């Protein structure tokens, strides 16, 4: 038993008295991410099954507003009741909503798909930050440097397990309608481990960034939480990073989903309608691909007319087969991407993270993802195939959800309780979705501008890529400041002989 404890301490970086809390935190993240990655591929494939990917930017415009309302409600309740009890009740409500979507997706049609996409884009941005806020509150920055790589590994392994489970569910027709219930059960397991970890929390003196300027904001003011995070440069830098990162990942979604959707649709068209593909080629493909952009009431008529005109037997029935097979293959592609990004994330957290934190510092750690983001943006300026898209998505996701997340949470561990439980949900909810919205607006503007000027769609994409490139540079500059401040204060803390001063990055 003693040998096992020593082995686990070596693997996790935890001291013996910290081990159980670290393992519970790891498990809570594992099951939360497992539950989410059952939902995420399903959200994407459900949307692409019912809508053209060009509609995605329009849909995303509403998400920041929904996220802001939900987060403000959470903060309002957080000022009036125990934060941990509020988080427990929030998780129970989210689990009930997942169960409800089992029927909404079956009988809600396209409106149900839209509601599910909005909900799937918002709920996790409350569930994950509040869980991490608790974990940040359990551990000091010094502890975070040792154990957060392992704790984040729980999230990465949960993503792998969730992606694998989603792929299995997508391929087993009888399981598919119950994916949301399975996700709710996994989220319940996450809640159990969070409660166990919270039971082990010990009273301690926090080591935090200075908040003198945020305290000048009158508490109770509707905008006090937003003004508070803006006025502290250290916290503001994290907010800028999260917003710009969201803009990049959403831009990557727009570009990659268009490639995935079109390539898979073309392959499935050739498989389901081989005689049409041999006679009509691209004309037939464009017809079937365009059907999801039409009102549902017109589709059967269009299929009947097409079948009569081109002598295609069973056109309506075969189109339903085409649509169903395409949805499952799209789900499987996203599941595979998430699986491999998880495998890469394990390598980063097990082999790379602790070495970077110990020897290179936060300044280097926070620079890795924006450097790769610039490479990805440049890659999409050239013609690209589906395999290359999958590789870019896998690497981008692994850098983001593994190494970058662990680094970000270490930065959060050096902040106040107000930042962990109020500013953090705002940053990773509305501020993150503001990045999504910025990408959506720019995507629509560049597309419309290219059409208005008589330019090609490729020209509009290049302008969109230039916008994304510039935001990545802003993100890099902002987050390097936070990394440098963290490193400076941790170095001062380590050299202070017998002194425990805490972190105090300078205010703006």
Order of alpha helices (4+ residues) and beta strands (2+ residues): alpha-alpha-alpha-alpha-alpha-alpha-alpha-alpha-alpha-alpha-alpha-alpha-alpha-alpha-alpha-alpha-alpha-alpha-alpha-alpha-alpha-alpha
